[in-house]
Amino acid sequence: MGQRVSLSSSAYEYIYGNIAQGKFKVGQSISEEAIAKQINISRTPIRESLIALNKEGLLEKAGRSYRVVITSPYDLLDLYEARKIIETENAKLCAIRISSDQISDFTKFMVKATEIYRQSSVLFLMKIDLDDQFHDFIDRNSGNKYMEKYGQEIRKKLRIVRITSFPFQDNLDKDVREHEHESVFQAIINRDPLKAYEEMTKHEDHLINYVKNQVLPKLFKL
């Protein structure tokens, strides 16, 4: 039983990893047989992994195989609107509940992230990783396991769309994004929940407007 769980976990990580890195594209067919040949394990744990990813909304059934979900403009906006509700509330909760040790960890992360992000050679995927880590920290330290879970699930779906469908999102003004992250960070470490909520709201509204005005017209030819 333990080996089967391990094989299922390995298959899941392989498939999700390839989606998250943009190697499996939106709309691309993914079959049990093809994955079995690529990672040399039996089809049962692969089938279990495909079913799990389907339940998470990352894959959809396509005949006898699966494919990476093709997101509609309405789904995309719904995800960003849901993200806004969760992230703003988590920022407020984090500002209330963050410990001194967590403030120290957050500060170290922000220093490192700023140094990396300002390098002109930083890859698009690394920028997405840093953005995810920023929001992951806030969700994780909100003190609400359900809010953390929902925030991670939404980011997981949006990460795939961001990587596979619109890498031109990298054109979002990095100085504006960096300033907004810094404003949220300062509010949290100063334990100011109202300010943290307000600054995260500005950040999420800016992102939603960017998606509406820049991403959707290019992605869906609106």
URJOLIN-V486717 format. One record per run of one state. SS is the DSSP state (a for helix, b for strand, c for the rest). FROM is the first residue (numbers start at 1). LEN is the number of residues. If there is no record, write none. Layout:
# URJOLIN-V486717
<<SS	FROM	LEN> <SS	FROM	LEN>>
This chain:
# URJOLIN-V486717
<<c	1	1> <a	2	19> <c	21	8> <b	29	2> <c	31	1> <a	32	8> <c	40	3> <a	43	13> <c	56	3> <b	59	4> <c	63	2> <b	65	4> <c	69	4> <a	73	25> <c	98	2> <a	100	18> <c	118	6> <a	124	17> <c	141	4> <a	145	21> <c	166	1> <a	167	5> <c	172	2> <a	174	16> <c	190	3> <a	193	28> <c	221	2>>
